[in-house]
Amino acid sequence: MKPRYLIFSMLVMSASAQLEKATFKPYMHFGYEADSPQSHNRGAFHYVNVHNTVYPDSVGSFYQSGLFHTWYRPVEIYGKDDYSRDKYGYHCMEGGAGYKPYLHFRSQKTPQKFTTGAVAGGFGSFSNGPGQGVPSFERAKNSPSLGWDKNLGRYGAAQLSNRLIYPLDGVGFKEGSNNQMLGYGYYALPLTEPKSSTAGTDAPSGNHCWTLFFNTKNFSGPVCFFTPYHWAKYSIENPHLHGQCLDSSFLKVNSVYQRETNVIPAKQWTAANGDVYYRISPYTLPVDKDGITRLGSMPMTFDSTKWDQLEAWFSGGQPAPAGFGAIGKEIHLRKNKTAFFNFRMNKTIRVDTKDFITQVKDSDPSASAYRWNGTLATQAYRPDLVKLPEYYCLKNGSKTIVAIPERDVPRESRLTKVDFPADAREDFEFDGFTNDPITTPLNPEYTYSDKVVDVWKTPGPVAGPFVTRLSDGSQVVYYWYKFNEQPAILNSHMDDAERELIQKRVELIHRHWSKDDQYFPDPAQELIALDDGLIVTPPKGLEAGYVPICVHQQLAGEKLPDFKTVRR
């Protein structure tokens, strides 16, 4: 009997020593006082640290993580006592900087990108900027038009800046940037006029052109805006939404700030006594020179001052200043309060963070500031990054996981021998990005034709093609279009008079506002720089009223399609 018992024991020990797939979900909630006046609902802005959260070789199509961000929602809908998605739908500007699995190209050292994420009436229309729509379209290789034949988001945002290219794959940053601040937000500009009908129906449209603004080291100012039609079209078949979508509504103030992360690869091992041990793939957060981690800063809300200035300007008055005013008056700066880390293992089991991180008060009252405790968190591969504890334990009978030092991990578990990402490749796809070209109907090889896609060529661009190389390893082809002849405007159901009016207003902005103007107060931390390849100068004669439109993006070094030369 003894030999049989010994064999049985060895089998049990062998089974218990097997490592299994696990997942770590580091979700973060940032607390801010609900202190914005209700009148400060014309726009909002904040700063986010652009920083690496995973090691460069650990990015894959499984991984999605937004950095510090919020959801900008229409008060006319979300302020209702009976609001529900089933009744009113989902309407939001929820984009930002981060890792996005549907992107094609990435920088090795700074792989994050910015996309807008404007959800209109539901996820059927999702504008990620002038060149991106519903994320699933990018895989639609069997479609004759790769989604450009559908006005479901790809035409939701119009290019406004004449100094910044917005690539089809999202806006990237200067290579090597880490723990520097990107300022971004939205303000409703009155670039159009309200109207009583939309696309030939009795659904009204407002004139709130929600405009993305950046504040960075090498570019500041308006970038692009969502056309009123992008929002109003969902009220056509839903009359109870007339006048309540973001084309007509201002913002619900005091929005929450969070940080969503999909999953971080992990391994787990169960001991004979039922204790479960975990090891996570390296996960990092930024840290300043004083040892403090500051995540996000200066959430601001704005009153109607800029709106009023622009209305007066567009009616023949003095040019509106580029700046948004003073903190405490036109600008309300929200104050920080208690935040918390909602870290979970395998989606449901809570991780106790008090042993390695504590929120602290900071000289910046709007920043979420944290200090690292003890030795469980360590410096990562660069001095401005701190690595979360790698090892954790769930004691048998406990409901909470705690971080532990490596010395407390049972040797027989072999968790200390795990090599990420190599040992997790069977669990997750560490495939980087596709590097597939992204194209538009202006591609000479593109033969599909209908009234939606033909506006790329009729009337078409006025100058190009031009090519710029980006630090994500791609090359971008762009043309210059007259502002009101760009595809997004021609697909926004504006008549000739409306297009002429918005053209005149945009020309005023181009002549009087600069990418070097001070639009917003700067943060205490250093501003980030956008990829230098995105900054452009208009050709002579096209300085006002013309915009660069990206029409193609592919890996640098590969032969480009034979784009037609235009000098109109």
C-alpha positions in Angstrom: 0.0 0.0 0.0 2.8 2.4 0.7 4.1 2.6 -2.9 0.5 3.2 -4.2 0.0 5.9 -1.6 3.4 7.5 -2.5 2.4 7.5 -6.2 -1.0 9.1 -5.4 0.7 11.7 -3.3 3.1 12.5 -6.1 0.3 12.9 -8.6 -1.6 15.3 -6.3 1.6 17.3 -5.7 2.2 17.4 -9.5 -1.3 18.6 -10.2 -1.2 21.2 -7.6 2.1 22.5 -9.0 0.6 23.4 -12.4 0.5 27.0 -13.3 -2.8 28.4 -14.7 -3.9 31.4 -16.6 -5.0 34.4 -14.6 -5.8 38.0 -15.3 -5.1 41.2 -13.4 -7.4 44.2 -14.0 -6.0 47.5 -12.5 -9.1 49.8 -12.7 -8.7 53.2 -11.1 -11.3 55.7 -9.9 -10.3 59.3 -9.4 -12.3 61.4 -6.9 -13.2 65.0 -7.6 -15.6 67.3 -5.8 -18.9 68.0 -7.5 -18.1 71.7 -7.4 -18.5 72.9 -10.9 -21.3 75.5 -11.3 -24.1 74.4 -13.5 -23.3 77.3 -15.8 -19.9 75.9 -16.5 -21.3 73.4 -19.0 -20.0 74.7 -22.3 -16.9 72.7 -22.2 -14.3 70.8 -20.2 -10.5 70.2 -20.2 -7.9 68.3 -18.3 -4.3 67.0 -18.3 -3.3 63.4 -18.4 0.2 61.8 -18.0 1.1 59.9 -21.1 3.1 57.0 -19.8 3.9 53.4 -20.4 1.8 50.9 -18.4 3.3 47.7 -19.8 6.7 46.8 -21.1 7.2 47.4 -24.9 7.2 43.7 -25.7 3.9 43.1 -23.8 1.5 44.9 -26.1 -1.0 42.8 -28.0 -4.5 42.7 -29.4 -5.8 41.6 -26.0 -4.6 44.8 -24.4 -6.7 47.9 -24.1 -6.0 50.6 -21.6 -7.2 54.2 -21.4 -5.1 56.6 -19.4 -6.7 59.2 -17.0 -10.0 60.2 -18.7 -13.7 61.0 -18.4 -17.0 60.8 -20.2 -18.5 64.0 -21.6 -22.3 63.5 -21.8 -25.3 65.7 -22.8 -27.1 67.1 -19.8 -30.4 67.2 -21.6 -30.4 63.4 -21.6 -28.3 62.4 -18.6 -29.9 65.0 -16.4 -33.3 63.2 -16.7 -34.7 61.4 -13.7 -35.8 58.5 -15.9 -32.6 58.2 -17.9 -31.9 54.7 -19.2 -29.9 53.5 -22.2 -32.9 51.6 -23.4 -35.1 54.7 -23.5 -32.6 57.4 -24.5 -29.6 55.6 -25.9 -25.9 56.2 -25.2 -24.4 59.6 -26.2 -20.9 60.5 -25.1 -17.4 61.8 -26.0 -15.3 59.2 -24.2 -12.0 59.0 -26.1 -8.5 59.9 -25.0 -5.0 58.7 -24.9 -4.1 55.1 -24.3 -3.5 51.7 -25.8 -6.1 50.6 -28.4 -6.1 47.1 -29.9 -7.7 48.2 -33.2 -4.8 50.4 -34.1 -2.4 49.4 -36.9 1.0 51.0 -36.1 2.8 51.7 -32.9 5.9 53.4 -31.6 8.2 51.1 -29.6 8.9 53.5 -26.8 5.7 55.5 -26.7 2.9 53.3 -28.1 0.0 55.2 -26.8 -2.2 57.3 -29.2 -5.1 59.7 -29.0 -8.5 59.1 -30.5 -11.7 60.9 -29.9 -14.3 58.2 -29.2 -17.6 60.2 -30.0 -20.5 57.7 -29.5 -23.7 59.0 -31.1 -26.9 57.3 -30.1 -25.2 54.0 -29.5 -22.1 52.2 -30.6 -23.3 52.0 -34.1 -21.8 55.4 -34.8 -18.4 55.9 -33.2 -16.1 58.6 -34.5 -12.5 58.3 -33.5 -11.4 61.4 -35.4 -11.5 62.7 -39.0 -10.3 59.4 -40.3 -11.7 56.7 -38.0 -15.2 55.4 -37.4 -16.5 52.3 -35.8 -13.4 50.3 -34.7 -14.5 47.1 -36.3 -14.3 48.6 -39.7 -10.6 48.4 -39.7 -10.7 44.6 -40.0 -13.4 44.6 -42.7 -11.1 43.5 -45.5 -14.0 41.9 -47.4 -15.9 45.2 -47.7 -15.4 47.0 -51.0 -14.9 50.3 -49.2 -13.5 49.4 -45.8 -16.4 51.1 -44.2 -16.2 54.5 -46.0 -19.5 53.7 -47.8 -21.3 54.0 -44.5 -21.7 57.3 -42.7 -21.5 55.7 -39.3 -18.7 57.6 -37.7 -15.9 58.0 -40.3 -17.5 61.2 -41.4 -18.5 62.3 -37.9 -15.5 64.6 -37.2 -14.3 67.4 -39.5 -10.7 68.6 -39.6 -10.4 72.1 -38.2 -6.7 72.7 -37.7 -4.5 73.8 -40.6 -1.4 73.1 -38.6 -1.9 69.5 -37.5 -2.5 66.3 -39.4 -4.9 63.8 -37.8 -3.7 60.4 -39.0 -6.1 57.6 -39.9 -4.5 55.6 -37.0 -4.8 58.2 -34.3 -2.5 61.0 -33.0 0.8 59.9 -31.7 3.4 61.5 -29.5 7.1 62.2 -29.7 9.1 59.0 -29.5 10.5 58.4 -26.0 8.0 60.6 -24.2 7.0 59.4 -20.7 5.2 61.0 -17.8 4.5 64.2 -19.6 1.2 66.0 -19.7 -1.3 66.0 -22.6 -4.0 68.7 -22.2 -7.2 67.9 -24.0 -10.9 68.6 -23.8 -13.9 69.8 -25.7 -15.7 73.1 -26.1 -18.9 73.8 -28.1 -18.1 76.3 -30.8 -21.0 78.0 -32.7 -19.6 77.3 -36.1 -23.0 76.7 -37.7 -26.5 77.9 -37.1 -29.4 75.9 -35.6 -32.0 74.7 -38.1 -35.5 73.2 -38.0 -34.8 70.2 -40.1 -32.1 67.5 -40.5 -31.4 65.6 -43.7 -34.8 66.6 -45.1 -36.8 65.5 -42.1 -38.6 67.5 -39.4 -35.9 66.7 -36.8 -34.2 69.9 -35.7 -30.4 70.3 -35.5 -28.5 72.5 -33.0 -25.3 74.4 -33.7 -23.0 72.9 -31.0 -19.8 72.0 -32.8 -18.0 70.1 -30.0 -14.4 70.9 -30.8 -11.3 69.0 -29.6 -8.6 71.2 -28.2 -5.0 70.2 -27.4 -2.4 71.8 -25.2 1.1 70.4 -25.9 4.6 71.5 -26.3 4.5 71.9 -30.0 0.8 72.4 -30.8 -2.1 74.0 -29.0 -5.6 74.9 -30.1 -8.5 73.4 -31.9 -8.0 70.2 -33.8 -11.3 68.9 -35.2 -15.0 69.0 -34.3 -18.0 66.7 -34.5 -20.5 67.9 -36.9 -24.0 68.5 -35.5 -25.4 65.9 -37.9 -23.2 63.2 -36.2 -25.5 63.6 -33.2 -28.7 64.9 -34.6 -29.2 62.0 -37.1 -30.2 59.7 -34.2 -33.2 61.9 -33.4 -34.6 61.5 -36.9 -36.1 58.1 -36.0 -36.4 58.9 -32.3 -38.5 62.1 -32.0 -38.3 62.0 -28.2 -34.6 62.9 -28.6 -35.3 66.1 -30.6 -33.1 68.9 -29.3 -31.5 66.7 -26.6 -28.4 65.2 -28.3 -25.0 66.8 -28.2 -25.8 69.0 -31.3 -28.2 70.9 -29.0 -27.3 70.0 -25.4 -24.5 71.3 -23.3 -22.5 69.0 -20.9 -23.6 67.3 -17.7 -21.1 68.9 -15.3 -19.0 67.2 -12.6 -18.2 64.1 -14.7 -16.2 61.3 -13.1 -12.6 60.5 -14.0 -11.4 57.0 -14.2 -8.9 54.8 -15.9 -10.0 51.6 -17.6 -7.7 48.7 -18.3 -8.8 45.5 -20.0 -6.5 42.8 -18.6 -2.8 42.3 -17.6 -1.5 38.7 -18.1 -0.9 36.7 -14.9 -0.3 33.2 -13.7 -1.7 31.5 -10.6 -0.8 28.4 -8.5 -2.8 26.7 -5.8 -1.0 25.2 -2.9 -2.1 22.0 -1.2 -3.6 24.0 1.7 -5.8 26.0 -0.7 -3.8 29.2 -0.7 -3.6 30.8 -4.2 -0.5 32.6 -5.3 -0.3 34.9 -8.3 2.3 36.6 -10.4 1.4 39.5 -12.8 3.2 40.7 -15.9 5.1 43.9 -15.1 2.6 46.8 -14.9 3.9 50.4 -14.4 2.8 53.8 -13.3 4.6 57.1 -13.6 6.5 58.6 -10.7 8.0 62.1 -10.4 11.5 62.9 -9.0 10.1 63.5 -5.5 8.7 59.9 -5.4 5.1 61.0 -5.9 2.9 59.6 -8.6 0.5 62.2 -9.9 -2.2 60.8 -12.2 -4.0 63.5 -14.1 -4.3 67.2 -13.2 -6.4 70.3 -13.5 -9.9 69.1 -14.6 -11.5 72.4 -15.7 -15.0 73.4 -16.8 -15.9 76.5 -18.8 -18.8 79.0 -18.8 -20.3 80.7 -21.9 -17.7 83.4 -22.2 -15.9 81.9 -25.2 -19.3 81.0 -26.9 -20.4 84.6 -26.5 -17.1 86.0 -27.8 -17.4 83.8 -30.9 -21.0 84.7 -31.6 -20.1 88.4 -31.4 -17.0 87.9 -33.6 -18.9 85.9 -36.2 -21.5 88.7 -36.3 -18.9 91.3 -37.3 -17.4 92.1 -33.9 -13.8 92.1 -32.7 -11.8 88.8 -33.0 -12.3 86.5 -30.1 -9.1 85.9 -28.0 -7.7 82.4 -28.2 -7.4 82.1 -24.4 -10.3 80.7 -22.4 -10.0 83.2 -19.5 -9.0 83.0 -15.9 -9.2 80.3 -13.2 -12.0 81.3 -10.8 -14.0 83.1 -13.4 -14.4 81.8 -16.9 -12.6 78.6 -15.9 -13.6 76.5 -12.9 -10.8 74.2 -11.5 -12.2 71.2 -9.8 -10.7 70.0 -6.5 -9.5 66.5 -5.8 -10.9 64.2 -3.1 -10.5 60.6 -2.0 -9.8 58.2 -4.9 -9.4 54.5 -4.9 -7.7 51.7 -6.8 -10.2 49.0 -7.8 -7.6 46.3 -8.6 -9.1 42.9 -9.3 -7.6 39.4 -10.0 -9.6 37.2 -12.4 -12.2 40.1 -12.7 -13.9 39.6 -9.3 -11.3 39.1 -6.5 -10.3 42.4 -4.9 -6.6 43.2 -4.4 -5.8 45.2 -1.2 -3.5 48.1 -2.1 -2.9 49.7 1.3 0.4 47.8 1.8 2.1 49.5 -1.2 0.3 52.7 -2.1 -1.4 55.6 -0.2 -3.1 58.7 -1.5 -1.5 61.9 -0.3 -2.3 65.6 -0.4 -0.3 67.5 -2.9 0.6 71.1 -3.7 -1.6 70.7 -6.8 -5.1 70.5 -5.2 -6.5 69.0 -8.5 -4.0 66.2 -8.9 -4.5 62.6 -7.8 -1.3 62.1 -5.9 0.1 58.8 -4.4 3.1 57.7 -2.4 4.6 54.2 -2.7 5.0 52.3 0.6 7.7 49.9 1.6 9.6 47.7 -0.9 6.8 45.9 -2.7 6.7 48.4 -5.5 10.0 48.9 -7.3 11.6 51.0 -10.0 10.9 49.8 -13.5 13.2 49.9 -16.5 13.4 53.7 -16.4 13.6 56.1 -13.4 10.2 57.8 -14.1 8.3 54.5 -13.9 7.4 52.5 -10.8 6.5 48.8 -11.1 3.6 47.4 -9.1 4.2 44.4 -6.9 4.5 41.3 -9.0 3.5 38.7 -6.4 0.2 38.2 -4.6 -1.5 35.7 -2.3 -5.2 34.8 -1.6 -5.2 32.9 1.7 -7.7 30.0 1.9 -10.9 31.4 3.3 -10.0 35.1 2.6 -11.9 37.3 0.2 -9.0 39.7 -0.4 -5.7 39.3 -2.2 -2.6 40.9 -0.7 0.8 41.8 -2.3 3.7 39.7 -1.0 7.5 39.9 -1.5 9.2 37.3 -3.8 10.7 35.5 -0.7 7.2 34.5 0.4 6.3 32.7 -2.8 6.6 28.9 -2.4 9.5 27.6 -4.4 7.6 24.6 -5.7 5.1 27.0 -7.4 7.8 28.0 -9.9 6.1 31.4 -10.2 9.4 33.1 -9.7 10.6 31.3 -12.9 7.8 32.6 -15.1 9.0 34.7 -18.0 6.5 37.3 -19.3 5.5 37.6 -22.0 7.0 34.3 -23.3 5.2 32.1 -20.8 1.8 33.7 -21.4 1.8 33.4 -25.2 -0.6 30.4 -25.0 -3.0 32.6 -23.0 -2.8 35.9 -24.8 -1.9 37.2 -28.3 1.3 39.3 -28.0 1.0 40.2 -31.6 1.7 44.0 -31.6 -0.4 45.6 -34.2 -1.3 44.6 -37.8 0.8 47.1 -39.7 -1.8 46.8 -42.5 -2.3 49.9 -44.6 -5.3 52.1 -43.9 -6.8 53.8 -46.9 -9.6 56.0 -48.2 -11.6 56.4 -51.4 -8.9 58.8 -52.7 -6.6 55.8 -53.2 -6.1 55.3 -57.0 -6.7 51.5 -56.5 -10.1 52.2 -54.8 -12.9 51.6 -57.3 -16.0 51.5 -55.2 -18.4 54.4 -55.9 -21.5 55.9 -54.3 -22.7 59.3 -53.2 -21.0 59.0 -49.8 -17.5 58.1 -51.0 -17.4 60.1 -54.2 -17.1 63.4 -52.3 -13.4 62.5 -51.8 -12.9 63.2 -55.5 -15.7 65.7 -56.3 -14.8 68.5 -55.9 -11.7 66.9 -54.3 -8.5 68.2 -52.9 -6.7 71.4 -54.1 -3.1 70.4 -53.5 -1.1 67.2 -52.9 -0.1 64.5 -52.4 2.3 65.2 -49.5 4.0 62.5 -47.4 5.3 62.6 -43.8 6.9 59.9 -41.8 5.8 59.2 -38.2 7.6 57.7 -35.2 5.1 54.8 -35.1 6.9 53.4 -38.2 4.3 54.5 -40.7 4.2 57.1 -43.5 1.1 59.3 -44.0 -0.2 60.6 -47.3 -2.3 63.8 -47.1 -3.9 66.4 -49.4 -5.0 69.9 -48.7 -8.8 70.4 -49.1 -10.8 73.6 -48.9 -12.4 73.3 -45.5 -16.0 73.1 -46.6 -15.1 70.6 -49.4 -13.6 68.0 -47.1 -15.6 64.7 -47.0 -16.9 65.1 -43.4 -18.5 68.5 -44.3 -20.0 67.2 -47.6 -21.5 64.3 -45.7 -23.0 66.4 -42.9 -26.2 67.5 -44.8 -25.3 71.2 -45.0 -26.6 73.1 -48.0 -24.5 75.5 -50.0 -25.4 78.5 -47.8 -24.5 76.6 -44.6 -21.2 75.5 -46.0 -20.3 79.0 -47.1 -21.1 80.3 -43.7 -19.0 77.8 -41.8 -16.2 78.4 -44.4 -16.1 82.1 -43.5 -16.0 81.4 -39.8 -13.2 78.9 -40.0 -11.2 81.3 -42.1 -11.5 83.8 -39.3 -10.1 81.3 -36.8 -7.2 80.3 -39.1 -6.3 84.0 -39.5 -6.4 85.0 -35.8 -5.7 81.9 -33.8 -2.2 80.2 -33.8 -0.9 76.8 -32.7 1.5 78.8 -30.4 -1.2 80.8 -28.6 -2.0 80.2 -24.9 -5.4 78.7 -24.8 -5.4 77.1 -21.4 -3.4 77.5 -18.1 -0.4 75.1 -18.2 0.1 72.3 -15.6 3.0 72.2 -13.1 4.4 69.2 -14.9 6.1 69.3 -18.3 3.9 69.3 -21.4 4.3 66.4 -23.9 5.1 67.0 -27.6 3.1 65.5 -30.4 4.9 63.5 -33.1 6.8 66.2 -35.1 5.7 64.6 -38.3 2.2 65.7 -37.6 3.0 69.4 -37.5 2.5 71.1 -40.9 2.6 74.5 -42.6 0.0 75.3 -45.2 1.2 75.8 -48.8 1.4 79.4 -50.0 -2.0 80.7 -50.8 -3.8 78.1 -48.6 -3.0 79.7 -45.2 -6.7 80.3 -44.3 -9.7 78.1 -45.0 -7.8 75.0 -46.1 -7.0 71.8 -44.0 -4.8 68.8 -44.4 -6.8 65.5 -44.8 -5.0 62.2 -44.3 -5.9 59.9 -47.1 -3.6 56.9 -46.6 -1.3 55.4 -44.0 1.1 52.4 -44.3 4.4 51.2 -43.1 7.3 53.5 -43.9 9.7 52.2 -46.6 7.0 50.4 -48.6 6.0 51.6 -52.0 3.0 53.9 -51.9 0.1 53.8 -54.3 0.4 56.1 -57.3 -1.6 59.0 -55.9 -2.7 61.6 -58.4 -0.9 65.0 -58.3 -3.3 67.9 -57.7 -2.6 71.6 -58.0 -6.0 73.2 -58.3 
